[in-house]
Every structure is written in C-alpha cells, then in structure tokens.
Amino acid sequence: MTAATSSLQPINTQQVTLTDRTLKAVREGIRTGTLIPGELYSVYRLAEDLGVSRSPVRDALLRLAETGIVNFERNKGFRVVLPGPKELAEMISVRISLEVPAAQRAALNIGNDIENSLQAVYLSMERAALNNDEPLFMNEDQLLHGVILKLADNSYAERVIETLRDAMRLVGASTIKGSRDLGAVLVEHKPIVDAICAGNALEAGRAMSAHLRTTGRVLLADAVKRNNSNLDPDELWERLIN
C-alpha cells in the first residue's frame, strides 16, 4: 500500500516548465517531511495530488533518482532514500568541489544589487539566529548559498547543489540539534559574505571551504553514530574528501 501525498500543494499548470515545477514541489515535500524516507509512494497518486499528468512527475523523479535521492520500485512506485554515511561523504565532496570555486567566481562578479541581496539574506539569518527560529534560519541559509551559486552563473551547479542539500537534510543536514547552535553556524557564513562583497575571490573560496568542511565533519560523525555503523568517520573523510 502506498503512502498519501495529499498534503502537497497542487501545481499551477500554466507554468511553462511543468517538470521543473514538479521537481520543486517534490523537493519541498522532502524538506518539510511530507515525503518520508522509506515510505512507498505512487507516481499516479502524486500526479493527481499535484494536479498534473504523470509525465512531468516521472521526469522530475528520474532527475532525483540520478542523484540517489529517489528509488523506483518496478510496478509499485517510488521511495525517498535516506543516504548512508558513505553517500553523505560523497555528497559533501561534491559540494566542496562545486561551491568553493562558485564562491570565488561570485566574488569576481559582485555588484551593488547582488551585494545588497547577499547582505539582506545574511541579516535575515542573523535575526533568525537571535530568535532561535531554526526553520527560518535553514531556509535563509539555503537561500544564501543559492544567491552565491546564481552569482557564479552556473545553473547546472545550482541544480546539483539544491538536490544535494535536500538529500543531506534527510540525514539531519542541520547540525544544530546537539552539535552546534544557530549562532555558531551563522559565524561561519560571515567571512564568506564579507569576502564576496569585498571582491576577494581567494578569501571567499577559503571561507566557503572552511564552512563546508566544518559542517561536513560534524554531519559525517553524526551519521555514523546514528547508523550504528562500524565505519570510521575520519577514515571515510580522508578517503573520500581530503
């Protein structure tokens, strides 16, 4: 028996790219916990709940399946996949390889409008941290990284990173519960924003690398512990990331 997807919001079918809109809706379902890892979902039911045909739903799910966040079961449906420690390490490695040069390019492309946008998102993160509003903080965190990737002018990297962040959220991508507080995560973003706004590409890359590596190590250690795995997180880190 497949799980319900009726809590997802119907899609505006007037949009030109229904596959992209469907992909966004599925990602939102994963982020909010509407689509639960391990549950079996029906492609037909999902299409009905979103108010679209099965074709854009299948296309969107195939794109997610390419990144390992979704698995199809023949003649049954699909499941959202919970990444293991090794998969998580691989995701962190890809994020470092894409987001560090993106931060460097962003610093070279910075302009007044983008600088204001970047600073505004950071200030929103700061307010969320002061109010201990984790959902808002995480949304603004994702938006900040999105602004940087957009400034780097690489739409493919944007799509890949967005999907990887969604997958990492499934394993507790927020290190906030227990490992770090919002303030500690906020502090890691300030040198990134400052370097990009100053047009300092070298420092922007260094700051982004430091942030992703700090977050990655905490996430990997937590994932190994949560999975009761006999893997050594340090060995895994050295083998797949360093």
C-alpha positions as CSV (number, residue, x, y, z in Angstrom):
1,M,0.0,0.0,0.0
2,T,1.4,3.4,-1.0
3,A,1.6,6.4,1.4
4,A,-0.5,9.5,0.9
5,T,0.9,12.6,-0.8
6,S,-2.3,14.7,-0.5
7,S,-0.6,17.3,1.8
8,L,1.5,18.5,-1.2
9,Q,0.2,21.7,-2.8
10,P,-1.3,21.5,-6.4
11,I,0.9,22.9,-9.1
12,N,0.0,25.9,-11.3
13,T,-0.4,24.1,-14.7
14,Q,0.1,27.4,-16.5
15,Q,3.8,27.3,-15.8
16,V,5.9,26.6,-18.9
17,T,8.2,24.0,-17.3
18,L,6.0,21.6,-15.5
19,T,8.8,19.2,-14.8
20,D,10.8,21.9,-13.0
21,R,7.7,22.9,-11.1
22,T,7.0,19.3,-10.2
23,L,10.6,18.9,-9.1
24,K,10.3,21.9,-6.9
25,A,7.1,20.5,-5.3
26,V,8.7,17.2,-4.6
27,R,11.8,18.8,-3.1
28,E,9.6,20.9,-0.9
29,G,7.8,17.8,0.2
30,I,11.1,16.2,1.2
31,R,12.2,19.4,3.0
32,T,9.0,19.7,5.0
33,G,8.8,16.0,5.9
34,T,5.6,15.4,3.9
35,L,7.5,12.8,1.8
36,I,9.1,10.4,4.4
37,P,12.2,8.3,3.6
38,G,11.4,4.6,3.2
39,E,7.6,5.1,2.5
40,L,6.3,3.8,-0.8
41,Y,4.6,6.5,-2.9
42,S,2.5,6.1,-6.0
43,V,3.5,8.1,-9.1
44,Y,-0.1,8.2,-10.2
45,R,-1.3,9.5,-6.8
46,L,1.4,12.1,-6.7
47,A,0.4,13.3,-10.1
48,E,-3.2,13.5,-9.1
49,D,-2.4,15.4,-5.8
50,L,-0.2,17.9,-7.7
51,G,-2.8,18.4,-10.4
52,V,-0.5,17.4,-13.3
53,S,-0.1,14.5,-15.7
54,R,2.2,11.6,-14.9
55,S,4.8,12.6,-17.5
56,P,6.3,15.6,-15.6
57,V,6.1,13.7,-12.3
58,R,8.1,10.8,-13.8
59,D,10.6,13.2,-15.4
60,A,11.1,15.0,-12.1
61,L,11.5,11.8,-10.2
62,L,14.0,10.5,-12.7
63,R,16.1,13.6,-12.2
64,L,16.1,13.0,-8.5
65,A,16.8,9.3,-9.0
66,E,20.0,10.3,-10.8
67,T,21.3,11.8,-7.6
68,G,20.3,8.9,-5.5
69,I,17.6,10.7,-3.5
70,V,14.8,8.6,-5.0
71,N,14.5,4.9,-5.9
72,F,11.9,3.4,-8.2
73,E,10.3,0.1,-7.4
74,R,9.0,-1.6,-10.6
75,N,5.2,-1.6,-10.9
76,K,4.9,-0.3,-7.3
77,G,6.0,3.3,-7.0
78,F,9.0,5.2,-5.6
79,R,10.7,5.8,-2.2
80,V,12.7,8.7,-0.9
81,V,16.1,7.3,0.0
82,L,17.9,8.0,3.3
83,P,21.6,8.4,2.4
84,G,24.1,6.4,4.5
85,P,27.5,7.7,5.8
86,K,29.4,6.9,2.6
87,E,26.8,8.5,0.4
88,L,26.8,11.6,2.7
89,A,30.6,11.8,2.4
90,E,30.3,11.7,-1.4
91,M,27.8,14.5,-1.3
92,I,30.0,16.7,0.9
93,S,32.9,16.1,-1.5
94,V,30.8,17.2,-4.5
95,R,29.5,20.3,-2.6
96,I,33.1,21.3,-1.8
97,S,34.2,20.8,-5.4
98,L,31.4,23.0,-6.7
99,E,30.7,25.6,-4.1
100,V,34.3,26.7,-3.4
101,P,35.0,27.8,-7.0
102,A,31.5,29.2,-7.1
103,A,32.3,31.4,-4.1
104,Q,35.4,32.6,-5.9
105,R,33.6,33.4,-9.1
106,A,30.8,35.1,-7.1
107,A,33.5,37.5,-5.6
108,L,34.6,38.4,-9.1
109,N,31.0,39.1,-10.3
110,I,29.8,41.0,-7.3
111,G,27.8,44.2,-7.9
112,N,25.9,46.6,-5.8
113,D,22.5,45.0,-6.3
114,I,23.8,41.5,-5.5
115,E,25.8,42.8,-2.6
116,N,22.7,44.2,-1.1
117,S,20.8,41.0,-1.7
118,L,23.5,38.9,-0.1
119,Q,23.8,41.2,2.9
120,A,20.0,41.2,3.3
121,V,19.8,37.4,3.4
122,Y,22.7,37.3,5.9
123,L,20.8,39.8,8.1
124,S,17.7,37.6,7.9
125,M,19.8,34.6,9.1
126,E,21.1,36.8,11.9
127,R,17.6,37.7,13.1
128,A,16.5,34.1,12.9
129,A,19.5,33.0,15.0
130,L,18.7,35.7,17.6
131,N,15.1,34.5,17.7
132,N,16.2,30.8,17.7
133,D,14.0,30.3,14.6
134,E,15.6,27.2,13.1
135,P,13.2,26.7,10.2
136,L,13.6,30.3,9.0
137,F,17.4,30.1,9.6
138,M,17.7,27.0,7.5
139,N,15.6,28.4,4.7
140,E,17.7,31.6,4.7
141,D,20.9,29.5,4.8
142,Q,19.8,27.7,1.7
143,L,18.9,31.0,0.0
144,L,22.3,32.5,0.8
145,H,24.1,29.6,-0.8
146,G,21.6,29.9,-3.8
147,V,22.4,33.6,-4.2
148,I,26.2,32.8,-4.3
149,L,25.7,30.0,-6.9
150,K,23.5,32.2,-9.0
151,L,26.1,35.0,-8.8
152,A,28.7,32.4,-10.1
153,D,26.4,32.0,-13.2
154,N,26.4,28.2,-13.3
155,S,22.8,26.9,-13.4
156,Y,23.9,23.3,-13.5
157,A,25.8,23.6,-10.3
158,E,22.8,25.4,-8.8
159,R,20.5,22.4,-9.6
160,V,23.0,19.8,-8.4
161,I,23.7,21.6,-5.1
162,E,20.0,22.2,-4.4
163,T,19.3,18.4,-4.7
164,L,22.3,17.5,-2.6
165,R,21.2,19.9,0.2
166,D,17.8,18.2,0.1
167,A,19.4,14.8,0.4
168,M,21.6,15.9,3.2
169,R,18.6,17.3,5.1
170,L,17.3,13.7,5.2
171,V,20.2,12.7,7.4
172,G,19.9,15.8,9.6
173,A,21.8,18.2,7.5
174,S,21.2,20.8,10.2
175,T,24.0,20.2,12.7
176,I,22.1,22.5,15.0
177,K,20.4,19.9,17.2
178,G,23.0,18.9,19.7
179,S,26.2,19.6,17.7
180,R,26.1,23.3,17.1
181,D,23.8,26.2,17.7
182,L,22.5,28.7,15.2
183,G,25.0,31.3,16.2
184,A,27.9,29.0,15.5
185,V,26.6,28.3,12.0
186,L,25.9,32.0,11.4
187,V,29.5,32.9,12.3
188,E,30.9,30.6,9.6
189,H,28.9,32.4,6.9
190,K,30.1,35.9,7.8
191,P,33.6,35.6,6.3
192,I,32.1,34.1,3.1
193,V,29.7,37.1,2.7
194,D,32.4,39.6,3.6
195,A,35.0,38.2,1.2
196,I,32.5,38.1,-1.7
197,C,31.2,41.6,-1.1
198,A,34.8,42.8,-1.0
199,G,35.6,41.1,-4.3
200,N,38.2,38.9,-2.7
201,A,38.0,35.6,-4.6
202,L,40.8,33.8,-2.8
203,E,39.4,34.5,0.7
204,A,35.8,33.7,-0.5
205,G,37.0,30.3,-1.6
206,R,38.9,29.7,1.6
207,A,35.9,30.7,3.8
208,M,33.5,28.6,1.9
209,S,35.8,25.6,2.1
210,A,36.2,26.1,5.9
211,H,32.5,26.3,6.3
212,L,31.7,23.2,4.3
213,R,34.5,21.1,5.9
214,T,33.4,22.1,9.4
215,T,29.8,21.2,8.7
216,G,30.8,18.1,6.8
217,R,32.8,16.6,9.5
218,V,30.1,17.1,12.1
219,L,27.4,15.7,9.8
220,L,29.5,12.6,8.9
221,A,30.3,11.8,12.6
222,D,26.6,12.2,13.5
223,A,25.6,10.0,10.5
224,V,28.0,7.2,11.5
225,K,26.7,7.3,15.1
226,R,23.1,7.4,14.1
227,N,23.5,4.4,11.8
228,N,25.4,2.4,14.4
229,S,28.0,1.9,11.7
230,N,31.4,0.4,12.2
231,L,32.8,2.9,9.7
232,D,35.5,5.3,10.9
233,P,34.3,8.8,10.0
234,D,37.9,10.1,10.0
235,E,39.0,7.4,7.6
236,L,35.9,8.0,5.4
237,W,36.7,11.7,5.4
238,E,40.3,11.2,4.4
239,R,39.4,8.6,1.7
240,L,36.5,10.4,0.0
241,I,37.0,14.1,0.7
242,N,40.6,15.1,1.6
